[in-house]
Structures are given as structure tokens and as C-alpha cells.
Amino acid sequence: MGGVFEPLEGGGAAVALDEIEISILRSLAVQLLELIGPGEPEPAADADPLAVLFASDGPTEPPADPALARLFPDAYGGPDGPGGGEDPEELRARSAEFRRFTENDLRSRKREDALAVVRSLDSLTPPGEDAAVLELTGELPLRWLGALNDLRLTIAARLDITEDDESAVLFRLPDDDPRKPMVMAYLWLGGLQETLIETL
């Protein structure tokens, strides 16, 4: 079991990670947490849930950072997205309203996914010569799947990768290209994500 997820008997997934892989994954998850930003304060325990929902006042504009824009896209895209052909002003207004009520919750979920990655890596016994085996059970496989997806989306935005040009361009980068380490991380995360999906 080297660098790929395998199913655990009784459910869940496991992967063997060496010290460098643990360090890279942890560093990327921490950077993702910094990108997403701090969470909203928790409502009071006795707060009316309906009042909290309708008092929710999230952002209405898409993020300026391309990576955040990829993590938090408009619900109603441009001319090629859902609702294409409708009035652009109407689409913007609908996207703003949808974002206002959903983005804070989505940010919280993405933050929790990234935190789950950091915490599960921190709980590993530091590997010696052999790799440490990380076992994910319960909700952790889905948390990891969400975080791996978010990490790949973030790196893809930083590298300006679209689905169309993904693999062909990436595999042909020369070793001295400054993007090469980030590309290698992107491809490695893709392998982890794919094998985790297969185990589920």
C-alpha cells in the first residue's frame, strides 16, 4: 500500500504515507485553511435557528482571488452556465442572493474538511524508516475527499489549468519549470483522490 488508498475491512480507507508526503499534505491543508479564512462566530446556544438562517448575511459578490472563485463559484454561471441565455443582470442577482445564504456554510464545510486532514495527519505516529499507515473511518473518508478536491481546485486555479488542457500540458513540463513541483503535487493529489473514490 504505497501512496494509494485501499479499502479497509469493515469500511473506510487506508493509505501509507512517508514523512515527506505527510509534511506536504499537512502544509497544503494548512494553506487551504489560510486561503478560506476564519469561520463565522457560532450563534448562541439558545438562538432561534430560523432567525439565525434568515439573519445570515454572507457575501453577495464572487471572490476576486481566482482560487477562491473556483472554490466558491457562482450558482448561475455566465452565458455557458446554468441559465445561459437569460438576462445577465437577472443571473447576477440570483447568484448574489444564492451566495448570500450559502457561502458561509460552504466555507465552514470546506474549513472542517481541511481541518480533518490536518488533525488526522497530526494523530499519526511519526514514521520511521517505514511509512505510517493512515486509516480513515466514519465520516473521515468523505472529509478527505472534499479536502483533496478543494486542494486540486486551488492548485488548478494557481496554475491556470482548465479541464481541457490538464494532462497533456502537465506531463510535458521540463524539470526546470518553476511550476513543476506544484504540478507534481496536483497530479499526486489526483491519484489520491481517484483511489479514495474507488475505495468508497
C-alpha positions in Angstrom: 0.0 0.0 0.0 2.2 2.8 -1.2 0.7 6.2 -1.9 -2.7 5.0 -2.9 -5.8 4.4 -0.8 -7.0 0.9 -0.3 -10.3 -0.3 1.3 -10.3 -1.3 5.0 -12.1 -4.4 6.0 -15.4 -3.3 7.5 -15.4 0.0 5.7 -13.2 3.0 5.3 -9.8 3.5 3.6 -6.2 3.4 4.4 -3.0 4.8 2.8 0.7 4.5 3.6 2.4 7.9 3.8 6.1 8.6 4.4 7.3 11.7 6.3 7.6 13.9 3.2 4.1 13.0 2.0 2.7 13.7 5.4 4.5 17.1 5.5 3.3 18.1 2.0 -0.3 17.1 2.7 -0.3 18.9 6.0 1.3 22.0 4.5 -1.2 22.2 1.7 -4.2 21.7 4.0 -2.9 24.5 6.3 -2.5 26.8 3.3 -6.1 25.9 2.2 -7.3 26.9 5.7 -5.5 30.2 5.4 -7.0 30.8 2.0 -10.5 30.0 3.1 -10.2 32.3 6.2 -11.5 32.2 9.7 -15.0 31.0 10.4 -18.1 32.9 11.4 -18.8 33.1 15.2 -21.1 30.4 16.4 -24.6 31.6 17.2 -25.7 31.5 20.9 -26.9 28.1 22.1 -30.4 29.4 22.7 -30.7 31.3 19.4 -33.7 30.6 17.2 -32.4 28.5 14.3 -34.9 30.1 11.9 -33.8 33.6 12.9 -30.2 32.7 12.5 -30.9 31.4 9.0 -32.7 34.5 7.8 -30.2 36.8 9.6 -27.4 35.1 7.6 -25.7 37.8 5.7 -23.0 36.2 3.6 -21.1 37.8 0.7 -23.0 38.6 -2.4 -20.1 39.1 -4.8 -17.8 36.4 -6.1 -14.3 36.3 -4.6 -11.6 38.3 -6.5 -9.0 35.6 -5.9 -9.2 33.1 -8.8 -8.6 30.1 -6.4 -11.4 31.2 -4.1 -13.6 31.9 -7.2 -13.1 28.3 -8.2 -13.9 27.0 -4.7 -17.0 29.3 -4.4 -18.3 29.6 -8.0 -21.5 31.5 -9.0 -24.6 29.3 -8.7 -25.8 30.7 -12.0 -22.9 30.9 -14.4 -22.3 33.1 -17.4 -23.7 32.6 -20.9 -22.4 29.0 -21.0 -23.5 28.0 -17.5 -26.9 27.1 -16.0 -29.5 29.6 -17.1 -27.3 30.7 -20.1 -29.4 32.8 -22.5 -31.2 34.5 -19.6 -30.7 38.2 -18.8 -27.2 38.6 -17.4 -28.4 41.1 -14.7 -31.0 38.6 -13.6 -28.4 35.8 -13.4 -26.1 38.1 -11.3 -28.9 39.0 -8.9 -29.9 35.3 -8.5 -26.2 34.3 -8.0 -25.8 37.1 -5.4 -28.9 36.0 -3.5 -27.9 32.3 -3.5 -24.3 33.2 -2.4 -25.6 35.4 0.4 -27.4 32.4 2.0 -25.0 29.6 1.2 -21.3 30.7 1.0 -20.7 31.0 4.8 -22.0 27.4 5.3 -19.9 26.2 2.3 -16.8 27.9 3.7 -17.4 26.2 7.1 -17.7 22.8 5.5 -14.5 23.3 3.5 -12.7 24.5 6.6 -13.9 21.4 8.5 -12.7 19.2 5.7 -9.2 20.7 5.7 -9.1 20.6 9.5 -10.0 16.9 9.4 -7.0 16.3 7.1 -4.6 18.3 9.4 -5.9 16.5 12.6 -5.8 13.0 11.1 -2.2 13.6 9.9 -1.2 15.1 13.3 -2.6 11.9 15.0 -0.2 9.7 13.1 2.8 8.2 14.8 5.8 9.8 13.0 7.0 7.2 10.6 10.5 5.7 11.0 12.0 4.0 8.0 8.7 2.6 7.0 5.6 4.7 6.1 2.9 5.4 8.6 -0.5 3.9 7.7 -3.4 6.4 7.9 -6.8 4.8 8.4 -9.9 6.7 7.6 -13.2 5.5 9.0 -16.6 7.1 9.7 -17.0 10.5 8.1 -13.3 11.0 7.6 -13.1 9.4 4.0 -15.7 11.9 2.8 -14.0 14.8 4.6 -10.7 13.8 3.0 -12.4 13.5 -0.4 -13.8 17.1 -0.1 -10.4 18.5 1.0 -8.5 16.7 -1.8 -10.9 18.1 -4.3 -10.5 21.6 -2.9 -6.7 21.3 -2.9 -6.8 20.3 -6.5 -9.2 23.1 -7.5 -6.9 25.6 -5.7 -3.7 24.4 -7.4 -5.5 24.2 -10.8 -6.5 27.9 -10.4 -2.9 28.9 -9.4 -1.6 27.0 -12.4 -4.4 28.3 -14.7 -5.4 24.7 -15.6 -8.7 24.0 -17.2 -10.1 20.6 -17.7 -9.4 20.7 -21.4 -5.6 21.1 -21.2 -5.0 19.3 -17.9 -3.0 16.1 -18.6 -1.2 16.8 -21.9 0.4 20.0 -20.8 1.3 18.9 -17.3 3.2 15.8 -18.2 5.4 17.7 -20.7 6.7 20.4 -18.4 10.5 20.4 -18.3 12.1 19.7 -14.9 13.5 23.2 -14.6 10.0 24.8 -15.0 9.2 26.6 -11.7 5.6 25.2 -11.8 6.9 21.6 -11.8 6.6 21.0 -8.0 3.1 22.3 -7.9 2.2 20.3 -10.9 3.6 17.1 -9.3 1.6 17.9 -6.2 -1.5 18.4 -8.3 -1.1 15.0 -10.1 -0.3 13.2 -6.8 -3.4 14.6 -5.2 -5.4 13.5 -8.2 -4.1 9.9 -7.7 -5.0 10.0 -4.0 -8.5 11.4 -4.8 -9.1 8.8 -7.5 -8.1 5.8 -5.3 -10.1 7.2 -2.4 -13.2 7.4 -4.6 -12.6 3.8 -5.7 -12.4 2.5 -2.1 -15.8 4.2 -1.4 
